[in-house]
């Protein structure tokens, strides 16, 4: 232990000295020193049983990268140091030795990710000392699998990208008007009926064109457990979203009695917002949702359940005798207050079982549920209001965090929903609004990028839309808000990172990246 204390003092003394590695996100403190360490020979890893996953990751990478190249035995020590922030780590590479210590297994994992990227395709690691920790606790990516379905293999690939860039929250959008994607054993019709639609809108929204192909899919509970475990091994918490009270057409197609009118409606085939939502005046709706959430909580061990709460029209509630009776019985002002009642009732159920809710910023309407976290998407106003009221908030404003928007204005870009969010706009984003006091700013947990998939049909297209924008957001959330003066150096690292990922088969958009030189193309061809 004495050696680790000495190492820690050495690392601490390097704080504030910044040097560059080909790493994204950029570490807080890097000192390049001494000889490079060849990635060759055998790696002997010392780690406690709690760090065996991290040890296996390091061994696998070393053996794959060295490919049997002869060299001296290298030792690697992985250790958790009590008293450090959980995600903080320190890394030292010196001749014949690698040491990674962290505040938890997550911290050690992030140190290994820095180590892997720092090799930079050179078959050697620079001699270095790194001290690093994240600027924000919540570093999120979202994936809509309802408008278009993505299989387990792609979800894992998505998680791999998150992990490599030190992102730690996966927001999995599992229910919508256009499809219900999670098996609920108590309510089998949710996937028998709700997971399938008989057509899909195609082309620009204004064209109102539809194909005639049956479309759908869902994840079994075993597949969900597999994905949750896969994410956990990469220190990513999966946050499921079960939309309510709106965006519920797929559920209502399966169980029409849960709507205000009880009409039999198909799973929605087009995009947009629909008037038919869960009936807020019918206790059967709450019994149903509690049953759904019981199974969801059994599958997802994380603290948060996302309950949606956005874009819920009040048309049916206004005309519904049961909803109006609920308003009267509960002494509510109007239908907006009725939505607040709905959200509060669901929150109370989840809070009683040790869980917290996240909702889109519409949950502020009619009064915010007591313990809710707000996800601010209609600009930053919702997040600001939540923070000033003492609630936690996650920033995900349409600009620059909606990555179904265009990232370039060049001809030939795939059709997108609209908007324009280039890489440099993402890189310049500061999740903490300047108008917040220091005390209120503590409630801004971080930020998240959202990938809605009305116009994203394939894994290749999804990758194109998130890369290289993910590089920029990952650096903002880990390293801290950036400046325009840092863009040129970031572009160099982003270009290098893109080439690494393209060599592994990822579909990276060319925007923002530096053009490839002939020498680079020849080197990569080898």
ROSEKOL-313891 format. One record per residue (C-alpha): residue number from 1; x, y negated, z negated. Coordinates in steps of 0.5 Angstrom, whole numbers, plus 500, padded with zeros to 3 digits. Layout:
BEGIN
[lomi NUM,[X,Y,Z]]
...
//
This chain:
BEGIN
[lomi 1,[500,500,500]]
[lomi 2,[506,495,499]]
[lomi 3,[508,496,506]]
[lomi 4,[501,493,508]]
[lomi 5,[501,488,503]]
[lomi 6,[507,485,506]]
[lomi 7,[504,486,513]]
[lomi 8,[498,482,511]]
[lomi 9,[503,476,508]]
[lomi 10,[507,476,515]]
[lomi 11,[500,476,519]]
[lomi 12,[497,470,515]]
[lomi 13,[504,466,516]]
[lomi 14,[503,466,523]]
[lomi 15,[496,463,523]]
[lomi 16,[495,457,527]]
[lomi 17,[500,459,532]]
[lomi 18,[497,460,539]]
[lomi 19,[500,464,545]]
[lomi 20,[496,468,551]]
[lomi 21,[495,475,552]]
[lomi 22,[491,478,558]]
[lomi 23,[485,479,553]]
[lomi 24,[478,477,553]]
[lomi 25,[475,474,548]]
[lomi 26,[482,470,546]]
[lomi 27,[484,472,539]]
[lomi 28,[484,467,534]]
[lomi 29,[492,467,533]]
[lomi 30,[497,471,537]]
[lomi 31,[505,471,536]]
[lomi 32,[509,474,541]]
[lomi 33,[515,477,539]]
[lomi 34,[521,482,539]]
[lomi 35,[521,488,544]]
[lomi 36,[515,491,548]]
[lomi 37,[513,498,546]]
[lomi 38,[512,502,552]]
[lomi 39,[506,506,553]]
[lomi 40,[510,513,553]]
[lomi 41,[511,519,549]]
[lomi 42,[507,522,544]]
[lomi 43,[502,518,539]]
[lomi 44,[502,520,532]]
[lomi 45,[496,516,528]]
[lomi 46,[495,516,521]]
[lomi 47,[488,514,519]]
[lomi 48,[483,516,513]]
[lomi 49,[477,520,515]]
[lomi 50,[472,514,516]]
[lomi 51,[477,512,521]]
[lomi 52,[477,518,525]]
[lomi 53,[473,515,531]]
[lomi 54,[477,509,532]]
[lomi 55,[483,514,531]]
[lomi 56,[480,518,537]]
[lomi 57,[479,512,541]]
[lomi 58,[486,510,540]]
[lomi 59,[489,517,542]]
[lomi 60,[485,518,548]]
[lomi 61,[487,511,551]]
[lomi 62,[494,512,550]]
[lomi 63,[494,519,553]]
[lomi 64,[490,517,559]]
[lomi 65,[495,511,560]]
[lomi 66,[501,514,559]]
[lomi 67,[499,520,563]]
[lomi 68,[505,524,560]]
[lomi 69,[510,519,561]]
[lomi 70,[516,521,557]]
[lomi 71,[518,517,551]]
[lomi 72,[520,517,543]]
[lomi 73,[514,518,538]]
[lomi 74,[510,512,537]]
[lomi 75,[506,512,530]]
[lomi 76,[500,508,529]]
[lomi 77,[497,506,522]]
[lomi 78,[490,505,522]]
[lomi 79,[487,502,515]]
[lomi 80,[481,498,512]]
[lomi 81,[483,493,507]]
[lomi 82,[478,491,502]]
[lomi 83,[476,484,501]]
[lomi 84,[477,482,508]]
[lomi 85,[471,480,512]]
[lomi 86,[468,486,515]]
[lomi 87,[470,484,522]]
[lomi 88,[476,481,521]]
[lomi 89,[483,485,523]]
[lomi 90,[490,484,524]]
[lomi 91,[495,488,529]]
[lomi 92,[502,488,529]]
[lomi 93,[506,492,535]]
[lomi 94,[513,493,534]]
[lomi 95,[518,498,537]]
[lomi 96,[516,505,535]]
[lomi 97,[510,502,531]]
[lomi 98,[503,500,532]]
[lomi 99,[499,497,525]]
[lomi 100,[492,495,526]]
[lomi 101,[488,493,519]]
[lomi 102,[481,491,518]]
[lomi 103,[476,489,513]]
[lomi 104,[472,495,516]]
[lomi 105,[472,500,521]]
[lomi 106,[469,495,526]]
[lomi 107,[475,490,524]]
[lomi 108,[480,496,526]]
[lomi 109,[475,498,532]]
[lomi 110,[476,491,535]]
[lomi 111,[483,491,534]]
[lomi 112,[484,497,538]]
[lomi 113,[480,493,543]]
[lomi 114,[485,488,543]]
[lomi 115,[491,493,544]]
[lomi 116,[488,496,550]]
[lomi 117,[486,490,554]]
[lomi 118,[493,487,552]]
[lomi 119,[497,493,555]]
[lomi 120,[494,489,562]]
[lomi 121,[496,495,566]]
[lomi 122,[503,494,565]]
[lomi 123,[504,501,561]]
[lomi 124,[507,497,556]]
[lomi 125,[505,493,550]]
[lomi 126,[508,486,548]]
[lomi 127,[511,486,541]]
[lomi 128,[506,481,538]]
[lomi 129,[502,480,531]]
[lomi 130,[495,478,532]]
[lomi 131,[490,475,526]]
[lomi 132,[483,475,529]]
[lomi 133,[476,474,527]]
[lomi 134,[469,472,530]]
[lomi 135,[466,465,530]]
[lomi 136,[459,468,530]]
[lomi 137,[456,474,526]]
[lomi 138,[451,475,532]]
[lomi 139,[454,476,539]]
[lomi 140,[448,479,543]]
[lomi 141,[446,482,550]]
[lomi 142,[439,484,552]]
[lomi 143,[436,489,557]]
[lomi 144,[429,489,560]]
[lomi 145,[428,496,561]]
[lomi 146,[420,495,563]]
[lomi 147,[420,491,569]]
[lomi 148,[425,496,572]]
[lomi 149,[428,502,568]]
[lomi 150,[435,504,567]]
[lomi 151,[437,511,565]]
[lomi 152,[441,513,559]]
[lomi 153,[448,513,563]]
[lomi 154,[447,506,565]]
[lomi 155,[445,504,558]]
[lomi 156,[451,507,555]]
[lomi 157,[455,503,560]]
[lomi 158,[452,497,558]]
[lomi 159,[454,498,551]]
[lomi 160,[461,500,553]]
[lomi 161,[462,493,556]]
[lomi 162,[459,490,550]]
[lomi 163,[464,494,546]]
[lomi 164,[470,492,550]]
[lomi 165,[468,484,549]]
[lomi 166,[467,485,542]]
[lomi 167,[459,484,542]]
[lomi 168,[455,487,537]]
[lomi 169,[448,487,538]]
[lomi 170,[444,490,543]]
[lomi 171,[437,487,544]]
[lomi 172,[433,493,547]]
[lomi 173,[426,491,551]]
[lomi 174,[422,497,550]]
[lomi 175,[415,495,551]]
[lomi 176,[412,490,556]]
[lomi 177,[406,489,561]]
[lomi 178,[409,493,566]]
[lomi 179,[411,499,562]]
[lomi 180,[412,502,555]]
[lomi 181,[419,506,555]]
[lomi 182,[419,509,548]]
[lomi 183,[416,516,546]]
[lomi 184,[411,515,540]]
[lomi 185,[409,522,538]]
[lomi 186,[403,520,534]]
[lomi 187,[401,516,541]]
[lomi 188,[403,520,547]]
[lomi 189,[399,516,552]]
[lomi 190,[403,511,551]]
[lomi 191,[408,515,555]]
[lomi 192,[403,519,559]]
[lomi 193,[400,513,562]]
[lomi 194,[403,507,559]]
[lomi 195,[410,509,562]]
[lomi 196,[408,509,569]]
[lomi 197,[405,504,574]]
[lomi 198,[402,505,581]]
[lomi 199,[405,499,585]]
[lomi 200,[411,494,584]]
[lomi 201,[411,487,586]]
[lomi 202,[417,486,591]]
[lomi 203,[420,480,594]]
[lomi 204,[419,473,591]]
[lomi 205,[414,472,586]]
[lomi 206,[410,467,591]]
[lomi 207,[409,472,596]]
[lomi 208,[405,476,592]]
[lomi 209,[407,483,596]]
[lomi 210,[407,490,593]]
[lomi 211,[409,496,594]]
[lomi 212,[405,503,593]]
[lomi 213,[410,507,590]]
[lomi 214,[409,510,583]]
[lomi 215,[414,507,578]]
[lomi 216,[416,509,571]]
[lomi 217,[420,512,566]]
[lomi 218,[421,513,559]]
[lomi 219,[426,515,553]]
[lomi 220,[425,521,549]]
[lomi 221,[426,520,542]]
[lomi 222,[432,525,542]]
[lomi 223,[435,520,548]]
[lomi 224,[434,514,543]]
[lomi 225,[437,517,538]]
[lomi 226,[443,519,542]]
[lomi 227,[444,512,545]]
[lomi 228,[443,509,538]]
[lomi 229,[449,513,535]]
[lomi 230,[453,512,541]]
[lomi 231,[452,504,540]]
[lomi 232,[454,505,532]]
[lomi 233,[460,509,534]]
[lomi 234,[462,502,538]]
[lomi 235,[460,498,532]]
[lomi 236,[453,495,536]]
[lomi 237,[447,495,532]]
[lomi 238,[441,496,537]]
[lomi 239,[435,492,536]]
[lomi 240,[429,495,539]]
[lomi 241,[423,490,541]]
[lomi 242,[416,492,541]]
[lomi 243,[412,487,544]]
[lomi 244,[406,484,540]]
[lomi 245,[401,481,540]]
[lomi 246,[402,479,548]]
[lomi 247,[405,483,553]]
[lomi 248,[401,489,552]]
[lomi 249,[398,491,558]]
[lomi 250,[402,498,558]]
[lomi 251,[399,500,551]]
[lomi 252,[392,497,553]]
[lomi 253,[392,502,559]]
[lomi 254,[393,508,555]]
[lomi 255,[389,505,549]]
[lomi 256,[384,500,552]]
[lomi 257,[380,500,545]]
[lomi 258,[385,496,542]]
[lomi 259,[384,490,547]]
[lomi 260,[378,485,545]]
[lomi 261,[374,487,551]]
[lomi 262,[375,495,551]]
[lomi 263,[376,495,559]]
[lomi 264,[380,500,562]]
[lomi 265,[386,496,566]]
[lomi 266,[392,499,569]]
[lomi 267,[399,498,567]]
[lomi 268,[401,491,570]]
[lomi 269,[404,492,577]]
[lomi 270,[406,484,578]]
[lomi 271,[410,480,574]]
[lomi 272,[407,474,569]]
[lomi 273,[403,473,563]]
[lomi 274,[396,477,563]]
[lomi 275,[390,475,558]]
[lomi 276,[389,482,556]]
[lomi 277,[393,482,549]]
[lomi 278,[392,486,542]]
[lomi 279,[385,484,539]]
[lomi 280,[387,480,533]]
[lomi 281,[380,482,530]]
[lomi 282,[380,489,530]]
[lomi 283,[384,493,524]]
[lomi 284,[385,499,529]]
[lomi 285,[390,495,532]]
[lomi 286,[394,494,526]]
[lomi 287,[393,502,524]]
[lomi 288,[396,503,531]]
[lomi 289,[402,498,531]]
[lomi 290,[404,501,524]]
[lomi 291,[404,508,526]]
[lomi 292,[408,506,532]]
[lomi 293,[413,502,528]]
[lomi 294,[414,508,523]]
[lomi 295,[417,512,528]]
[lomi 296,[421,506,531]]
[lomi 297,[424,505,524]]
[lomi 298,[425,512,524]]
[lomi 299,[429,512,530]]
[lomi 300,[433,505,529]]
[lomi 301,[437,504,522]]
[lomi 302,[438,497,523]]
[lomi 303,[436,491,519]]
[lomi 304,[432,488,525]]
[lomi 305,[426,490,529]]
[lomi 306,[424,485,534]]
[lomi 307,[416,484,535]]
[lomi 308,[416,479,541]]
[lomi 309,[411,474,539]]
[lomi 310,[412,470,546]]
[lomi 311,[407,468,551]]
[lomi 312,[400,471,548]]
[lomi 313,[394,467,551]]
[lomi 314,[389,466,547]]
[lomi 315,[383,466,552]]
[lomi 316,[380,473,550]]
[lomi 317,[381,471,542]]
[lomi 318,[377,465,544]]
[lomi 319,[371,469,547]]
[lomi 320,[372,475,542]]
[lomi 321,[367,476,536]]
[lomi 322,[371,480,532]]
[lomi 323,[377,475,533]]
[lomi 324,[373,469,531]]
[lomi 325,[370,473,525]]
[lomi 326,[377,474,523]]
[lomi 327,[379,466,524]]
[lomi 328,[373,465,519]]
[lomi 329,[374,470,514]]
[lomi 330,[381,468,513]]
[lomi 331,[380,461,513]]
[lomi 332,[384,460,519]]
[lomi 333,[384,453,523]]
[lomi 334,[384,456,530]]
[lomi 335,[387,462,535]]
[lomi 336,[394,459,534]]
[lomi 337,[393,460,526]]
[lomi 338,[391,467,528]]
[lomi 339,[397,469,532]]
[lomi 340,[401,467,526]]
[lomi 341,[396,471,521]]
[lomi 342,[398,477,526]]
[lomi 343,[405,476,526]]
[lomi 344,[405,475,518]]
[lomi 345,[401,481,517]]
[lomi 346,[406,485,521]]
[lomi 347,[412,482,518]]
[lomi 348,[409,484,511]]
[lomi 349,[409,491,513]]
[lomi 350,[416,491,516]]
[lomi 351,[419,487,510]]
[lomi 352,[416,492,505]]
[lomi 353,[420,498,508]]
[lomi 354,[426,494,508]]
[lomi 355,[426,491,515]]
[lomi 356,[426,484,518]]
[lomi 357,[423,481,524]]
[lomi 358,[426,477,530]]
[lomi 359,[421,474,534]]
[lomi 360,[421,469,540]]
[lomi 361,[420,462,538]]
[lomi 362,[413,462,539]]
[lomi 363,[412,465,533]]
[lomi 364,[413,458,530]]
[lomi 365,[406,456,532]]
[lomi 366,[401,456,527]]
[lomi 367,[406,457,522]]
[lomi 368,[412,461,521]]
[lomi 369,[412,468,518]]
[lomi 370,[416,467,511]]
[lomi 371,[422,471,513]]
[lomi 372,[422,471,520]]
[lomi 373,[428,470,524]]
[lomi 374,[427,466,531]]
[lomi 375,[430,467,537]]
[lomi 376,[430,461,541]]
[lomi 377,[429,461,548]]
[lomi 378,[425,455,551]]
[lomi 379,[431,451,550]]
[lomi 380,[434,450,543]]
[lomi 381,[428,446,539]]
[lomi 382,[425,453,536]]
[lomi 383,[432,454,533]]
[lomi 384,[433,447,531]]
[lomi 385,[426,447,527]]
[lomi 386,[427,454,524]]
[lomi 387,[434,452,522]]
[lomi 388,[431,446,519]]
[lomi 389,[426,450,515]]
[lomi 390,[431,454,512]]
[lomi 391,[430,460,517]]
[lomi 392,[436,464,521]]
[lomi 393,[436,463,528]]
[lomi 394,[439,466,534]]
[lomi 395,[440,461,540]]
[lomi 396,[438,464,547]]
[lomi 397,[436,458,551]]
[lomi 398,[434,459,559]]
[lomi 399,[440,455,560]]
[lomi 400,[445,458,560]]
[lomi 401,[443,464,557]]
[lomi 402,[438,467,562]]
[lomi 403,[442,472,567]]
[lomi 404,[437,473,571]]
[lomi 405,[438,466,574]]
[lomi 406,[443,465,580]]
[lomi 407,[450,464,578]]
[lomi 408,[452,461,585]]
[lomi 409,[449,457,590]]
[lomi 410,[452,460,596]]
[lomi 411,[448,464,601]]
[lomi 412,[447,471,601]]
[lomi 413,[446,471,593]]
[lomi 414,[441,477,591]]
[lomi 415,[434,474,590]]
[lomi 416,[433,472,583]]
[lomi 417,[428,469,579]]
[lomi 418,[430,462,579]]
[lomi 419,[435,457,575]]
[lomi 420,[442,456,576]]
[lomi 421,[447,459,570]]
[lomi 422,[454,459,573]]
[lomi 423,[460,462,569]]
[lomi 424,[463,455,567]]
[lomi 425,[456,453,564]]
[lomi 426,[456,459,560]]
[lomi 427,[463,458,557]]
[lomi 428,[462,451,555]]
[lomi 429,[456,453,551]]
[lomi 430,[456,451,544]]
[lomi 431,[450,455,540]]
[lomi 432,[450,450,534]]
[lomi 433,[446,444,536]]
[lomi 434,[450,437,534]]
[lomi 435,[444,435,531]]
[lomi 436,[444,440,525]]
[lomi 437,[447,438,518]]
[lomi 438,[453,443,516]]
[lomi 439,[448,446,511]]
[lomi 440,[443,448,517]]
[lomi 441,[448,450,522]]
[lomi 442,[449,456,517]]
[lomi 443,[443,459,520]]
[lomi 444,[445,459,527]]
[lomi 445,[447,466,527]]
[lomi 446,[450,466,534]]
[lomi 447,[447,467,541]]
[lomi 448,[445,472,546]]
[lomi 449,[444,473,553]]
[lomi 450,[438,476,556]]
[lomi 451,[437,480,563]]
[lomi 452,[430,480,565]]
[lomi 453,[429,485,571]]
[lomi 454,[423,483,575]]
[lomi 455,[428,482,581]]
[lomi 456,[434,487,578]]
[lomi 457,[432,494,581]]
[lomi 458,[439,498,580]]
[lomi 459,[445,498,575]]
[lomi 460,[450,495,581]]
[lomi 461,[445,489,581]]
[lomi 462,[445,489,573]]
[lomi 463,[452,489,573]]
[lomi 464,[453,483,578]]
[lomi 465,[449,479,574]]
[lomi 466,[452,480,567]]
[lomi 467,[459,480,570]]
[lomi 468,[463,475,569]]
[lomi 469,[458,471,565]]
[lomi 470,[459,476,559]]
[lomi 471,[467,474,559]]
[lomi 472,[465,467,558]]
[lomi 473,[459,468,552]]
[lomi 474,[464,473,549]]
[lomi 475,[469,468,548]]
[lomi 476,[464,463,546]]
[lomi 477,[461,467,540]]
[lomi 478,[468,471,538]]
[lomi 479,[473,465,539]]
[lomi 480,[469,459,538]]
[lomi 481,[466,454,542]]
[lomi 482,[470,452,548]]
[lomi 483,[473,446,552]]
[lomi 484,[473,444,559]]
[lomi 485,[480,443,558]]
[lomi 486,[481,451,557]]
[lomi 487,[477,453,563]]
[lomi 488,[483,454,568]]
[lomi 489,[487,458,563]]
[lomi 490,[480,462,562]]
[lomi 491,[479,463,569]]
[lomi 492,[486,467,570]]
[lomi 493,[484,472,564]]
[lomi 494,[477,473,567]]
[lomi 495,[480,474,574]]
[lomi 496,[485,479,571]]
[lomi 497,[479,482,567]]
[lomi 498,[475,483,573]]
[lomi 499,[480,486,577]]
[lomi 500,[481,491,571]]
[lomi 501,[473,493,571]]
[lomi 502,[473,493,579]]
[lomi 503,[478,498,579]]
[lomi 504,[473,502,574]]
[lomi 505,[468,502,579]]
[lomi 506,[464,496,576]]
[lomi 507,[460,491,580]]
[lomi 508,[463,484,578]]
[lomi 509,[461,478,582]]
[lomi 510,[466,474,585]]
[lomi 511,[464,467,583]]
[lomi 512,[469,463,578]]
[lomi 513,[474,468,579]]
[lomi 514,[481,466,583]]
[lomi 515,[482,469,590]]
[lomi 516,[486,475,590]]
[lomi 517,[493,475,593]]
[lomi 518,[496,479,598]]
[lomi 519,[501,482,593]]
[lomi 520,[495,483,588]]
[lomi 521,[491,487,593]]
[lomi 522,[498,491,595]]
[lomi 523,[499,493,587]]
[lomi 524,[492,495,586]]
[lomi 525,[492,499,592]]
[lomi 526,[498,503,589]]
//
